[in-house]
Amino acid sequence: MGILLKWTSFAKRVPKRGNLCIITLPKFMAIFFVQKELILFAFGAMIVLILLLWLIRLEGKIRGLYLGEEGSEETLGALSVKTEEARKRVGKLEILSERMEKRISKSVQGVETVRFNPFREAGSGNQSFASAFLSENGDGVVISSLYSRDRVGIFGKPVSQFTSSFELTEEEAEALKRAAEKIKSS
């Protein structure tokens, strides 16, 4: 339904004519409708102007950053210095990490002990032992202790790459084998 406004000095409703309804309004109300539209237009124009100014300012800041204005150049320079310092620290940490890995691979990582009774007829129990201490590379030592009522003997045999250049007893070989399995399984 369309509405047609007609300005007159008094308000009066005119009967419908088809789809069109003619409403007559006093002149002061017509001015109100015109002013309302003008106010809305001015408000919208002001918002567009503010957004346009904000966009121009933002574009200027971005250009300044790329072209190297005074403040942004200092900022980029400081960031560059901090980045270089961080790279140096990372390099030092990598060297330290490599050193630690070398030390760890040389440290004792597999320890196993086998207890036994070498003199069954003496009845001294399982007081004797053979212990293997190995690094990740299989280097280390096998230490044995033979206990009897009269004396105690302690023996050490070096190990290199999971083997010893000295002959190992059955118990020492068992301790070495268990320690090697422990290292290889971890």
C-alpha positions in Angstrom: 0.0 0.0 0.0 1.6 3.3 -1.1 1.3 6.5 1.0 1.3 9.9 -0.6 2.0 12.9 1.7 0.4 16.2 0.8 1.1 19.5 2.6 -1.8 21.5 3.8 -2.4 23.9 6.6 -4.5 21.2 8.5 -4.4 17.4 8.9 -7.1 15.5 7.2 -7.4 11.9 6.1 -8.7 11.4 2.6 -10.5 8.2 1.6 -8.5 5.4 -0.2 -8.2 5.5 -4.0 -7.2 2.1 -5.2 -3.8 1.2 -3.6 -3.0 4.8 -2.7 -3.8 6.4 0.6 -3.4 10.2 0.6 -2.7 11.7 4.0 -2.5 15.5 4.3 -0.3 16.9 7.1 0.2 20.3 8.5 3.3 22.2 7.2 5.2 22.1 10.5 5.0 18.2 10.5 6.3 18.1 7.0 9.3 20.1 8.2 9.9 17.6 11.0 10.0 14.6 8.6 12.5 16.5 6.3 14.7 17.4 9.3 14.7 13.8 10.6 16.0 12.6 7.3 18.6 15.3 7.2 19.8 14.4 10.7 20.1 10.8 9.8 22.0 11.7 6.7 24.4 14.0 8.6 25.0 11.3 11.3 25.8 8.7 8.6 28.1 11.1 6.8 30.0 11.9 10.0 30.6 8.2 10.7 31.9 7.6 7.2 34.2 10.6 7.6 35.6 9.3 10.9 36.2 5.9 9.4 37.9 7.5 6.4 40.2 9.5 8.7 41.1 6.5 10.8 41.9 4.5 7.6 44.2 7.2 6.3 46.0 7.4 9.7 46.4 3.6 9.7 47.7 3.6 6.2 50.3 6.3 7.1 51.5 4.2 10.0 51.9 1.1 7.8 53.8 3.2 5.2 56.1 4.5 7.9 56.9 1.0 9.1 57.8 -0.1 5.6 59.6 3.0 4.5 61.6 3.3 7.8 60.4 6.4 9.5 62.2 7.5 12.6 60.3 5.6 15.3 59.7 2.4 13.3 63.3 2.2 12.2 64.5 2.2 15.8 61.9 -0.5 16.6 63.0 -2.7 13.7 66.6 -2.2 14.7 65.9 -3.3 18.3 64.0 -6.3 17.0 66.9 -7.2 14.7 69.4 -7.0 17.6 67.2 -9.1 19.9 66.8 -11.7 17.1 70.6 -11.9 16.6 71.1 -12.4 20.4 68.5 -15.1 20.4 70.3 -16.9 17.5 73.6 -16.7 19.5 71.9 -18.2 22.5 70.4 -21.0 20.5 73.8 -21.8 19.0 75.3 -21.9 22.5 72.5 -24.2 23.7 73.0 -26.5 20.7 76.7 -26.9 21.6 75.9 -27.4 25.3 73.3 -30.1 24.3 75.8 -31.9 22.2 78.3 -31.9 25.1 75.7 -33.2 27.4 74.7 -36.0 25.0 78.4 -37.1 24.8 78.7 -37.1 28.6 75.5 -39.0 29.0 76.5 -41.7 26.5 79.7 -42.2 28.6 77.9 -42.3 31.9 76.9 -45.6 33.6 73.4 -46.5 32.3 73.3 -50.3 32.8 73.9 -51.8 36.2 73.2 -55.5 37.0 74.3 -57.7 39.9 74.3 -61.5 40.1 74.7 -63.1 43.6 76.1 -66.6 43.9 77.8 -69.1 46.3 81.3 -70.1 44.9 82.0 -72.5 47.7 78.8 -74.6 48.1 80.5 -77.1 50.4 81.5 -74.3 52.9 77.8 -73.3 53.3 78.4 -69.5 53.3 75.3 -68.7 51.3 75.1 -66.2 48.4 77.5 -63.7 49.9 79.6 -63.4 46.6 78.5 -61.2 43.7 79.4 -60.0 40.2 78.3 -56.5 39.2 78.5 -55.0 35.7 78.6 -51.2 35.3 78.2 -50.2 31.6 77.8 -47.0 29.6 75.6 -46.6 26.5 78.6 -47.6 24.3 79.2 -50.8 26.3 82.3 -49.4 28.1 82.7 -50.0 31.8 83.8 -52.5 34.4 82.7 -55.8 36.0 83.5 -56.0 39.7 83.4 -59.4 41.5 83.6 -60.3 45.1 84.3 -63.8 46.4 83.4 -64.4 50.0 84.6 -67.2 52.1 84.8 -67.6 55.9 88.5 -67.0 55.8 88.8 -64.2 53.4 87.2 -61.9 50.8 88.6 -61.3 47.3 87.5 -58.4 45.1 88.3 -58.3 41.4 87.7 -55.7 38.6 87.8 -56.4 34.9 87.5 -53.6 32.3 84.8 -53.8 29.6 84.9 -52.2 26.1 82.1 -52.4 23.6 80.2 -55.0 25.8 83.2 -57.4 25.9 86.2 -57.8 28.3 89.8 -58.5 27.3 90.0 -60.7 30.5 88.3 -64.0 30.9 85.0 -63.7 32.7 83.5 -66.2 35.1 80.0 -67.5 34.4 78.5 -65.1 36.9 80.4 -62.1 35.5 79.3 -62.9 32.0 75.7 -63.2 33.2 75.9 -59.7 34.9 77.5 -58.3 31.7 74.8 -59.8 29.5 71.9 -58.4 31.8 73.4 -54.9 31.9 73.8 -54.9 28.1 70.2 -56.0 27.6 69.0 -53.3 30.0 70.9 -50.6 27.9 69.7 -51.9 24.6 66.0 -52.1 25.7 66.0 -48.4 26.9 
